């Protein structure tokens, strides 16, 4: 994957910015949430001792831009405290495409920040002065209904069900929704409005 130039997106009350080492405490706190740990942490993080999970999750994300992944922290605009993440990964692995992932800390839920951040990252991903993508896809377990709401609010249409696609570290399988947004789709109202 080609390296990407780190980028910052201002959204008023929040900012999307690259992760830095000092974000470890906020990431570790977020990983205490069973949902974030279950759906977004991955086996390497889950199998790490709880005290090391924040660092284990954060280190590859700090280097993500160098490996073709646009990894954004969602940070409070006034304090710069991390309250979530949105990523466009595997950028151009398939020509003009990327895959999105996201989470929002429990302390910041209910403000539609996930949808706003995902929408902003997608707009930048499609832009001529951004990543020049045509398609961004994402998937989530059907059990993870909150992720479905975020995707739909951010203009990612439901394309179908992938049977037994998601596998938890326990080995339990889940059907997953596949969503996507195209550069040519009608631009949704700003997410969260």
CORSULRA-V710037 format. One line per field, one symbol per residue. ss: DSSP state (A for helix, B for strand, O for the rest). psi: psi as a letter, one per 30 degrees, with the letter a starting at -180 (. if undefined). A space follows every 50 residues. Layout:
ss = ???
psi = ???
This chain:
ss = OOOOOOOOBBOOOBBBBBOOAAAAAAAAAAOOOAAAAAAAOOAAAAOOOA AAAAAAAAAAAAOAAAAOOBBBBBBBOOOOOBBBBBBBBOOOOOOOBBBB BBBBOAAAOOOOAAAAAAAAAAAAAAOOOOOOOOBBBBBBBOOOAAAAAA AAAOOOBBBBBBBBBBBOOOOOBBBBBBBBBBOOOOOOOOOOO
psi = kkkkkklkjkgcflkklklleffeeeeeeeffkeeeeeffeleeeeflke ffeeeeeeefeefeefggkjjkkjkkeefgkkgakkkjlhkgekkgllkl lllkkefglfgheeeeeeeeeeeeefkegbfhlekkllllkffieeeeee eefggjkkfakjkhekjlfffkkklkkkllklfflkklkkkf.
